[in-house]
Amino acid sequence: MMKYSKIFQYAYLVFAVLFIYDGITKWGNGTNGAYISLGLAALAIFMYFFRRRFSDKFEKRDNSK
């Protein structure tokens, strides 16, 4: 179960990189969609750290039993 959790954690980072790339290319074209892409990238990065912290807490709780 935890193996899938680790895969999804890194998927958030992959999506963050894709959204950052999308935001930069939209910013160069002068469209306002760049803000949405960069906001989603920030959300993906936040979710990565949130899930990693939650996973670490869950793992420590299981090891202490």
C-alpha positions as CSV (number, residue, x, y, z in Angstrom):
1,M,0.0,0.0,0.0
2,M,2.8,2.4,0.9
3,K,4.5,1.8,-2.4
4,Y,1.6,3.3,-4.3
5,S,1.6,6.3,-2.0
6,K,5.3,7.0,-2.8
7,I,4.5,6.8,-6.6
8,F,1.6,9.3,-6.2
9,Q,3.8,11.7,-4.2
10,Y,6.3,11.9,-7.1
11,A,3.4,12.2,-9.6
12,Y,2.6,15.5,-7.9
13,L,6.1,16.7,-8.7
14,V,5.8,15.6,-12.3
15,F,2.5,17.5,-12.6
16,A,4.1,20.6,-11.0
17,V,6.9,20.6,-13.6
18,L,4.4,20.2,-16.4
19,F,2.3,23.1,-15.1
20,I,5.3,25.3,-14.6
21,Y,6.4,24.6,-18.2
22,D,2.8,25.4,-19.4
23,G,2.7,28.6,-17.4
24,I,6.0,29.8,-18.8
25,T,5.0,29.1,-22.4
26,K,1.6,30.9,-21.8
27,W,3.4,33.8,-20.1
28,G,5.6,34.2,-23.2
29,N,2.5,34.4,-25.4
30,G,0.9,37.0,-23.2
31,T,-2.2,35.1,-22.2
32,N,-3.8,35.2,-18.8
33,G,-3.9,31.4,-18.5
34,A,-0.4,31.5,-17.1
35,Y,-1.7,32.4,-13.7
36,I,-3.9,29.4,-13.6
37,S,-1.1,27.0,-14.6
38,L,1.4,28.5,-12.1
39,G,-1.3,28.3,-9.4
40,L,-1.9,24.6,-10.1
41,A,1.9,24.1,-10.0
42,A,2.0,25.7,-6.6
43,L,-0.9,23.5,-5.5
44,A,0.9,20.3,-6.8
45,I,4.1,21.2,-4.9
46,F,2.1,21.8,-1.7
47,M,0.3,18.5,-2.1
48,Y,3.7,16.7,-2.6
49,F,5.0,18.0,0.7
50,F,1.6,17.5,2.5
51,R,1.4,13.9,1.3
52,R,5.0,13.2,2.2
53,R,4.6,14.5,5.7
54,F,1.4,12.6,6.2
55,S,3.0,9.4,4.9
56,D,6.0,9.8,7.2
57,K,3.6,10.3,10.2
58,F,1.6,7.2,9.2
59,E,4.8,5.1,8.8
60,K,6.2,6.2,12.2
61,R,2.9,5.3,13.8
62,D,2.9,1.8,12.3
63,N,6.5,1.3,13.4
64,S,5.8,2.3,17.0
65,K,3.2,-0.5,17.5
